[in-house]
Amino acid sequence: MVRPRDVSPRRFALGGLFLVLTVLCGHPAVARQHASQEPPLRHVEPLAAVVADLEDYIPALMDRAGVPGLAVALIRDGRVVWSAGFGVTNRITGTPVTSETVFEVASNSKVVTTYAALRLVDQGRLTLDDPLTASLTTPWLPASALGDRITLRHVASHSSGLGDNDLLPTNKAIAFEPGSSFAYSGVGLLYMQEAIEQVTGSSLEDASQALVFEPLGMTSSSFVGLSDLEARTASGHIVYSLPLLFFLAPFIGVFLVLGFVGGVVRRIRVGTWRPSRRLMAGNATVAALATLVLVFLTLGRVVPNLALLAVQSAVVFTVVLAFAALLGRRMIARLVEPPLMQRLYALWVVVSVAALLWVSGTMKGPMPNVLSPPPSAVGSLRTTAPDLATFLAEVAAPHFLNEEIAPQVRTPQVAITEDFSWGLGIGIQHSDQGDALWQNGITPGYRSVMVVYPEYQWGVVVLTNSDDGLQVAYDVAARALGGKAYWSRF
């Protein structure tokens, strides 16, 4: 028989304490209190205190991150109560950012498009749960068992199974049963755009003006580059090596293919693989023209200003490289004999190319903003911080949607993780402070985020004009709202 060990008073006391803590922590109220390490929301603080804190916090944060311009707007009690601009719209011109400065807001376009579609549901021109193809006079998806089951609810909640390729020709393949899972889908929003345009008989821009911008008084918002907004549109800022590589990579590929083909022809006709200067120049010209067409057919469809900058960067790169090559040839010719000259010259050109790429990788500057893409639900919206905040306040508490549809916007339609789900058109973060609706925007030269707590009507919009601006936008939004910014790592 095994005797039980003697239990000392100290061991007994520790065991009892452990049992009490276990029971207490198992109680839901105690468990939540113990687990909650989230900072409080700032919706009860005096607005002046929040604004003063942001005015002190934002410039230093922008300076550390190298972000040239930022606009912010706060929502309290369902209305825009403060907006401001910081920094400059363009590092070259130095024009200050104001609350009326227009920014590209990328994927925030998706939420606006979804709201426009829900207005059409209100009007009985679209339905949430019937197959979307039934609303179209001209089918947009190839007929299939899965495609014929996709509804507006599915594309609005990113649960359609469609993909997210925005630059290449649209891939309309469906990866899973609609409604069964979450997969962020730009193609799904293009399908929604098609439905809006076919039902209304107008472009996404015209439909959005009638269904969203005009009713909400968003006078500085458009899915295209309106001429009266261009003068106050911020220039996106990027590292110049990016657009340069967008041109150089396909150019080099096309040039090498042409060189190989030309070499084979020359071998057959002349008996040598060595290309002539005339052939090299011809290949370079053809490769440049082919690359120009390729860049504008792909990149130019979605971000035409980046395509234009890619061409401009390639021209500058070519001119500078030609000057460096000419200078190097003259210097080397004076220093060495012809047998060694060609090798040193080739090395000089290689080093020059590497040096120019390195320099371009250290240069950050503005993009042109003279071109406008066609209106796109995926990301062509341009707007101001107050306009987007006005829209976000409407999403949090819709006045232009009926009582049946309005609550569904912020109701989870598809679960993602314990902390996240997706509503009708907008993401939902779950936390101890309640649900927050959110969406970010990422496009070359611009980063943005919008977040609102519907329960408290407390929200923020942050827009920046830099590829380095996403973390800054997140930090400013988190600072403004308080609470736990789970959305910043989604």
Secondary structure per residue as TSV (DSSP state, phi and psi in degrees):
chain	resnum	aa	ss	phi	psi
A	1	M	-	360.0	135.3
A	2	V	-	-95.8	123.0
A	3	R	-	-84.1	142.7
A	4	P	-	-67.1	145.5
A	5	R	-	-70.0	148.1
A	6	D	-	-65.7	136.7
A	7	V	-	-105.1	117.1
A	8	S	-	-73.1	156.5
A	9	P	H	-56.4	-38.6
A	10	R	H	-64.6	-44.9
A	11	R	H	-63.9	-37.8
A	12	F	H	-64.8	-41.3
A	13	A	H	-65.8	-43.5
A	14	L	H	-63.3	-41.0
A	15	G	H	-64.3	-40.9
A	16	G	H	-64.1	-40.5
A	17	L	H	-62.8	-41.4
A	18	F	H	-62.8	-40.0
A	19	L	H	-65.2	-42.6
A	20	V	H	-62.7	-45.1
A	21	L	H	-63.2	-37.9
A	22	T	H	-63.6	-43.5
A	23	V	H	-65.8	-44.2
A	24	L	H	-63.5	-45.9
A	25	C	H	-67.4	-21.5
A	26	G	H	-76.7	-17.4
A	27	H	S	-70.5	131.3
A	28	P	H	-54.2	-44.1
A	29	A	H	-64.1	-43.5
A	30	V	H	-68.7	-39.0
A	31	A	H	-61.6	-43.7
A	32	R	H	-64.4	-41.0
A	33	Q	H	-64.4	-40.0
A	34	H	H	-68.4	-38.7
A	35	A	H	-78.6	-26.0
A	36	S	-	-76.7	106.5
A	37	Q	-	-114.7	17.4
A	38	E	-	-81.3	138.4
A	39	P	-	-65.9	152.8
A	40	P	-	-72.1	154.7
A	41	L	B	-68.1	155.8
A	42	R	S	-101.1	15.2
A	43	H	T	-68.6	-18.0
A	44	V	T	-94.7	-9.7
A	45	E	S	-71.1	152.5
A	46	P	-	-58.5	135.4
A	47	L	H	-56.5	-39.5
A	48	A	H	-59.9	-36.5
A	49	A	H	-68.8	-41.3
A	50	V	H	-64.2	-44.7
A	51	V	H	-62.9	-45.4
A	52	A	H	-60.7	-40.4
A	53	D	H	-63.3	-43.8
A	54	L	H	-67.0	-40.3
A	55	E	H	-63.3	-28.2
A	56	D	H	-84.4	-35.0
A	57	Y	H	-79.3	-41.2
A	58	I	H	-65.2	-49.4
A	59	P	H	-58.9	-41.2
A	60	A	H	-66.5	-39.6
A	61	L	H	-64.2	-44.0
A	62	M	H	-61.7	-41.5
A	63	D	H	-64.1	-42.4
A	64	R	H	-65.2	-36.2
A	65	A	H	-88.9	-10.3
A	66	G	T	73.0	29.7
A	67	V	-	-90.3	121.9
A	68	P	-	-72.4	-37.8
A	69	G	E	-143.9	149.0
A	70	L	E	-153.6	140.8
A	71	A	E	-126.9	144.3
A	72	V	E	-139.3	148.4
A	73	A	E	-142.8	139.5
A	74	L	E	-108.5	141.7
A	75	I	E	-112.1	128.6
A	76	R	E	-139.7	135.4
A	77	D	T	55.5	34.8
A	78	G	T	79.7	11.7
A	79	R	E	-140.7	159.0
A	80	V	E	-76.8	117.8
A	81	V	E	-107.7	-15.0
A	82	W	E	-162.2	139.9
A	83	S	E	-148.1	152.6
A	84	A	E	-160.5	160.9
A	85	G	E	-119.0	150.2
A	86	F	E	-135.8	143.7
A	87	G	E	78.3	-153.1
A	88	V	B	-125.5	154.1
A	89	T	S	-77.0	-24.7
A	90	N	-	-154.3	124.2
A	91	R	T	-65.0	-23.2
A	92	I	T	-82.3	-46.3
A	93	T	T	-81.2	-28.4
A	94	G	-	73.4	17.4
A	95	T	-	-67.1	128.7
A	96	P	B	-67.9	145.7
A	97	V	-	-77.9	135.4
A	98	T	-	-124.9	178.4
A	99	S	T	-67.7	-14.0
A	100	E	T	-97.5	5.4
A	101	T	-	-72.6	136.0
A	102	V	B	-93.6	136.2
A	103	F	E	-125.9	153.3
A	104	E	E	-79.2	133.5
A	105	V	-	-119.8	13.0
A	106	A	T	50.9	-122.1
A	107	S	T	-69.7	-9.9
A	108	N	H	-60.9	-20.0
A	109	S	H	-57.3	-34.2
A	110	K	H	-63.0	-38.3
A	111	V	H	-69.7	-40.9
A	112	V	H	-63.2	-43.0
A	113	T	H	-61.8	-42.9
A	114	T	H	-62.9	-40.6
A	115	Y	H	-62.5	-40.8
A	116	A	H	-59.9	-41.4
A	117	A	H	-64.8	-38.6
A	118	L	H	-67.1	-32.6
A	119	R	H	-62.2	-37.0
A	120	L	H	-70.3	-31.6
A	121	V	H	-63.6	-43.5
A	122	D	H	-55.0	-37.7
A	123	Q	T	-84.3	-1.5
A	124	G	T	78.8	14.8
A	125	R	S	-95.9	-17.8
A	126	L	S	-133.7	162.5
A	127	T	-	-126.3	154.4
A	128	L	S	-77.2	-36.7
A	129	D	S	-120.0	2.8
A	130	D	S	-86.1	153.2
A	131	P	B	-53.3	132.3
A	132	L	G	-63.1	-30.8
A	133	T	G	-62.9	-23.8
A	134	A	G	-68.6	-19.5
A	135	S	G	-88.1	-7.2
A	136	L	-	-99.7	140.0
A	137	T	S	-82.2	-29.3
A	138	T	S	-120.9	117.0
A	139	P	-	-58.3	142.2
A	140	W	-	-105.7	-36.2
A	141	L	S	-95.0	146.2
A	142	P	-	-60.5	142.6
A	143	A	-	-61.1	129.0
A	144	S	-	-161.8	162.2
A	145	A	T	-62.3	-42.4
A	146	L	T	-74.1	-45.7
A	147	G	G	-61.6	-35.1
A	148	D	G	-74.0	-5.7
A	149	R	G	-103.7	-5.1
A	150	I	-	-70.4	129.2
A	151	T	B	-112.1	171.8
A	152	L	H	-61.5	-37.5
A	153	R	H	-60.3	-39.0
A	154	H	H	-64.8	-48.3
A	155	V	H	-70.9	-31.3
A	156	A	H	-68.9	-30.4
A	157	S	T	-102.4	10.7
A	158	H	T	56.1	41.3
A	159	S	-	-123.9	24.4
A	160	S	S	-80.0	-21.5
A	161	G	-	90.6	-7.0
A	162	L	-	-75.1	162.7
A	163	G	-	-93.5	-164.3
A	164	D	-	-134.1	32.2
A	165	N	-	-88.9	117.4
A	166	D	-	-105.4	-22.6
A	167	L	S	-94.3	-41.5
A	168	L	S	-78.9	164.9
A	169	P	S	-51.1	136.1
A	170	T	-	-58.1	123.8
A	171	N	-	-90.9	112.6
A	172	K	-	-97.9	20.0
A	173	A	-	-68.9	149.0
A	174	I	-	-114.9	123.5
A	175	A	-	-87.7	-23.9
A	176	F	S	-156.1	171.4
A	177	E	-	-58.9	122.5
A	178	P	T	-54.0	132.8
A	179	G	T	88.9	-6.5
A	180	S	S	-91.2	-15.1
A	181	S	S	-158.6	174.9
A	182	F	-	-109.7	132.5
A	183	A	-	-152.2	111.8
A	184	Y	-	-54.7	127.3
A	185	S	-	-136.8	108.6
A	186	G	H	-70.9	-34.7
A	187	V	H	-64.2	-37.5
A	188	G	H	-59.4	-38.3
A	189	L	H	-71.9	-31.1
A	190	L	H	-65.5	-35.4
A	191	Y	H	-64.1	-43.3
A	192	M	H	-62.1	-42.3
A	193	Q	H	-59.5	-43.3
A	194	E	H	-58.9	-42.1
A	195	A	H	-64.1	-43.5
A	196	I	H	-60.6	-45.5
A	197	E	H	-69.2	-37.9
A	198	Q	H	-71.2	-39.0
A	199	V	H	-70.1	-40.1
A	200	T	H	-88.0	-19.9
A	201	G	T	71.6	20.9
A	202	S	S	-139.4	171.4
A	203	S	-	-72.1	163.9
A	204	L	H	-57.4	-38.1
A	205	E	H	-61.0	-51.6
A	206	D	H	-65.5	-40.1
A	207	A	H	-64.0	-40.9
A	208	S	H	-69.3	-35.7
A	209	Q	I	-59.9	-43.8
A	210	A	I	-75.3	-36.4
A	211	L	I	-93.6	-25.0
A	212	V	I	-125.9	-61.9
A	213	F	I	-65.6	-47.9
A	214	E	H	-67.7	-46.4
A	215	P	H	-59.8	-35.0
A	216	L	H	-91.3	-2.5
A	217	G	T	71.6	29.3
A	218	M	-	-87.2	79.6
A	219	T	T	-78.1	-11.0
A	220	S	T	-114.1	33.1
A	221	S	-	-127.1	141.3
A	222	S	B	-164.7	148.7
A	223	F	S	-85.6	-3.0
A	224	V	S	-130.9	167.9
A	225	G	-	-83.6	87.2
A	226	L	-	-68.1	141.5
A	227	S	H	-61.2	-35.4
A	228	D	H	-76.0	-8.7
A	229	L	H	-100.3	-16.5
A	230	E	H	-60.4	-38.6
A	231	A	T	-64.1	-24.9
A	232	R	T	-115.3	24.1
A	233	T	B	-90.0	127.8
A	234	A	-	-70.9	142.4
A	235	S	-	-83.3	132.2
A	236	G	-	-71.3	143.4
A	237	H	E	-115.2	130.3
A	238	I	E	-138.7	167.5
A	239	V	E	-75.9	129.5
A	240	Y	T	-71.2	-13.8
A	241	S	H	-67.8	-26.1
A	242	L	H	-64.0	-56.5
A	243	P	H	-64.8	-32.0
A	244	L	H	-61.7	-44.1
A	245	L	H	-69.0	-30.2
A	246	F	H	-59.9	-30.2
A	247	F	H	-90.5	-45.5
A	248	L	H	-65.8	-38.5
A	249	A	H	-60.0	-53.8
A	250	P	H	-68.2	-31.9
A	251	F	H	-60.7	-46.8
A	252	I	H	-62.4	-41.6
A	253	G	H	-61.4	-48.1
A	254	V	H	-65.1	-41.0
A	255	F	H	-62.4	-41.6
A	256	L	H	-67.2	-39.4
A	257	V	H	-63.6	-45.8
A	258	L	H	-63.6	-37.8
A	259	G	H	-63.4	-40.4
A	260	F	H	-66.3	-46.6
A	261	V	H	-61.9	-45.2
A	262	G	H	-63.2	-35.0
A	263	G	H	-65.6	-40.6
A	264	V	H	-63.4	-45.2
A	265	V	H	-62.2	-43.3
A	266	R	H	-66.4	-36.4
A	267	R	H	-61.9	-42.4
A	268	I	H	-68.6	-42.6
A	269	R	H	-82.4	-40.0
A	270	V	H	-110.0	-22.1
A	271	G	S	91.1	14.6
A	272	T	-	-139.9	149.0
A	273	W	-	-85.9	-16.5
A	274	R	-	-70.4	120.3
A	275	P	-	-77.1	151.7
A	276	S	-	-83.1	163.7
A	277	R	H	-63.7	-35.2
A	278	R	H	-64.4	-41.3
A	279	L	H	-65.9	-41.6
A	280	M	H	-61.3	-44.0
A	281	A	H	-64.4	-40.3
A	282	G	H	-64.6	-43.0
A	283	N	H	-61.7	-42.2
A	284	A	H	-63.9	-39.9
A	285	T	H	-66.5	-46.7
A	286	V	H	-63.7	-42.1
A	287	A	H	-63.0	-39.5
A	288	A	H	-65.5	-43.2
A	289	L	H	-67.0	-41.3
A	290	A	H	-63.9	-40.4
A	291	T	H	-66.2	-38.9
A	292	L	H	-58.0	-46.8
A	293	V	H	-64.5	-43.5
A	294	L	H	-62.5	-43.5
A	295	V	H	-62.2	-43.6
A	296	F	H	-78.0	-22.8
A	297	L	H	-78.4	-23.1
A	298	T	H	-106.3	-74.9
A	299	L	H	-61.1	-39.4
A	300	G	H	-67.8	-20.1
A	301	R	H	-67.8	-31.4
A	302	V	H	-110.6	-45.0
A	303	V	-	-127.7	73.8
A	304	P	H	-61.5	-30.7
A	305	N	H	-68.1	-33.8
A	306	L	H	-68.6	-37.7
A	307	A	H	-62.9	-42.8
A	308	L	H	-62.5	-42.6
A	309	L	H	-65.7	-33.9
A	310	A	H	-61.2	-42.5
A	311	V	H	-67.9	-44.2
A	312	Q	H	-61.5	-42.5
A	313	S	H	-63.8	-39.4
A	314	A	H	-65.4	-38.7
A	315	V	H	-64.3	-47.3
A	316	V	H	-61.8	-43.9
A	317	F	H	-59.0	-44.6
A	318	T	H	-64.8	-43.7
A	319	V	H	-64.2	-46.2
A	320	V	H	-66.4	-41.2
A	321	L	H	-64.5	-40.5
A	322	A	H	-62.5	-41.8
A	323	F	H	-63.9	-43.5
A	324	A	H	-64.4	-39.5
A	325	A	H	-65.4	-43.1
A	326	L	H	-63.8	-44.0
A	327	L	H	-63.1	-43.1
A	328	G	H	-63.5	-40.9
A	329	R	H	-60.6	-43.3
A	330	R	H	-67.5	-40.6
A	331	M	H	-66.1	-45.8
A	332	I	H	-66.9	-36.9
A	333	A	H	-61.5	-30.3
A	334	R	H	-81.0	-20.5
A	335	L	H	-101.2	-29.9
A	336	V	S	-131.9	166.6
A	337	E	-	-80.4	157.8
A	338	P	H	-51.9	-41.4
A	339	P	H	-57.4	-35.2
A	340	L	H	-91.3	-16.7
A	341	M	H	-60.6	-45.2
A	342	Q	H	-63.3	-39.4
A	343	R	H	-67.2	-44.3
A	344	L	H	-66.5	-36.3
A	345	Y	H	-66.3	-42.7
A	346	A	H	-61.2	-41.6
A	347	L	H	-63.6	-40.3
A	348	W	H	-60.7	-43.5
A	349	V	H	-64.9	-43.6
A	350	V	H	-61.1	-45.1
A	351	V	H	-64.7	-38.5
A	352	S	H	-63.0	-43.6
A	353	V	H	-61.0	-47.1
A	354	A	H	-61.7	-41.2
A	355	A	H	-65.0	-41.9
A	356	L	H	-66.2	-38.8
A	357	L	H	-65.3	-39.7
A	358	W	H	-64.7	-44.5
A	359	V	H	-62.2	-43.1
A	360	S	H	-63.8	-29.8
A	361	G	H	-74.0	-15.2
A	362	T	H	-99.2	-5.3
A	363	M	-	-100.6	126.9
A	364	K	E	-119.5	130.8
A	365	G	E	-159.6	-179.2
A	366	P	E	-77.6	151.8
A	367	M	-	-94.2	156.1
A	368	P	-	-67.6	153.8
A	369	N	-	-132.2	41.7
A	370	V	-	-93.8	-14.7
A	371	L	-	-107.9	149.1
A	372	S	-	-123.3	131.2
A	373	P	-	-74.5	164.4
A	374	P	-	-63.4	153.6
A	375	P	-	-57.7	130.7
A	376	S	-	-138.4	129.4
A	377	A	T	-64.7	-22.5
A	378	V	T	-70.1	-35.0
A	379	G	T	175.9	27.6
A	380	S	-	-96.6	4.1
A	381	L	-	-64.9	133.3
A	382	R	E	-117.3	135.2
A	383	T	E	-161.4	174.7
A	384	T	-	-103.2	165.9
A	385	A	H	-61.8	-45.3
A	386	P	H	-63.7	-39.0
A	387	D	H	-62.4	-47.1
A	388	L	H	-67.4	-34.5
A	389	A	H	-67.0	-37.7
A	390	T	H	-59.5	-43.6
A	391	F	H	-64.9	-43.2
A	392	L	H	-62.8	-38.6
A	393	A	H	-62.6	-36.4
A	394	E	H	-68.1	-39.3
A	395	V	H	-62.9	-39.2
A	396	A	H	-68.6	-32.8
A	397	A	S	-145.9	79.8
A	398	P	-	-63.3	132.5
A	399	H	S	-103.3	-17.8
A	400	F	S	-109.2	13.1
A	401	L	S	-119.6	148.4
A	402	N	-	-72.8	169.6
A	403	E	T	-67.4	-19.3
A	404	E	T	-80.5	-41.1
A	405	I	T	-84.2	-39.0
A	406	A	H	-52.1	-48.7
A	407	P	H	-66.2	-24.0
A	408	Q	H	-70.4	-21.9
A	409	V	H	-57.2	-43.1
A	410	R	T	-101.9	12.0
A	411	T	S	-94.4	128.1
A	412	P	-	-54.8	126.8
A	413	Q	S	-100.8	-29.8
A	414	V	E	-149.3	131.7
A	415	A	E	-80.7	144.6
A	416	I	-	-116.6	-60.8
A	417	T	S	-137.9	-175.9
A	418	E	S	-61.1	-32.1
A	419	D	S	-95.1	-12.8
A	420	F	E	-135.1	147.5
A	421	S	E	-147.4	-179.4
A	422	W	E	-128.1	134.6
A	423	G	-	-92.8	-152.1
A	424	L	S	-86.3	89.9
A	425	G	S	98.1	-14.2
A	426	I	S	-141.0	148.4
A	427	G	E	-74.0	155.5
A	428	I	E	-129.4	121.9
A	429	Q	E	-99.1	132.5
A	430	H	E	-104.3	130.8
A	431	S	E	-153.5	177.2
A	432	D	T	-62.0	-25.7
A	433	Q	T	-81.3	-3.2
A	434	G	E	109.3	-174.0
A	435	D	E	-84.0	142.5
A	436	A	E	-120.5	133.5
A	437	L	E	-90.8	137.9
A	438	W	E	-153.6	159.2
A	439	Q	E	-160.8	141.6
A	440	N	E	-110.6	171.0
A	441	G	E	-136.4	126.9
A	442	I	E	-134.1	115.3
A	443	T	E	-148.7	156.5
A	444	P	T	-51.7	120.3
A	445	G	T	90.9	-7.9
A	446	Y	E	-139.8	143.0
A	447	R	E	-140.7	142.6
A	448	S	E	-155.2	165.1
A	449	V	E	-154.3	147.0
A	450	M	E	-134.9	136.9
A	451	V	E	-143.1	138.3
A	452	V	E	-147.1	141.4
A	453	Y	E	-98.3	102.9
A	454	P	T	-58.9	-35.4
A	455	E	T	-61.1	-34.0
A	456	Y	T	-108.3	-4.5
A	457	Q	T	52.8	46.6
A	458	W	E	-125.6	116.6
A	459	G	E	-153.6	175.0
A	460	V	E	-151.0	149.2
A	461	V	E	-125.7	132.5
A	462	V	E	-130.7	124.7
A	463	L	E	-120.7	136.9
A	464	T	E	-132.1	159.9
A	465	N	S	-117.1	52.4
A	466	S	B	-153.9	145.9
A	467	D	T	-63.5	-20.2
A	468	D	T	-91.3	10.0
A	469	G	-	-91.3	-7.1
A	470	L	H	-65.8	-49.0
A	471	Q	H	-65.7	-34.4
A	472	V	H	-63.5	-45.2
A	473	A	H	-60.7	-43.6
A	474	Y	H	-61.2	-46.1
A	475	D	H	-64.9	-40.7
A	476	V	H	-65.6	-43.7
A	477	A	H	-62.8	-43.3
A	478	A	H	-64.8	-39.9
A	479	R	H	-65.2	-40.8
A	480	A	H	-68.3	-42.9
A	481	L	H	-86.8	-33.2
A	482	G	B	76.6	-166.9
A	483	G	S	74.6	-175.0
A	484	K	-	-98.8	120.2
A	485	A	-	-90.3	65.4
A	486	Y	G	-58.7	-33.9
A	487	W	G	-60.5	-21.4
A	488	S	G	-72.7	-11.0
A	489	R	G	-124.8	18.7
A	490	F	-	-69.9	360.0
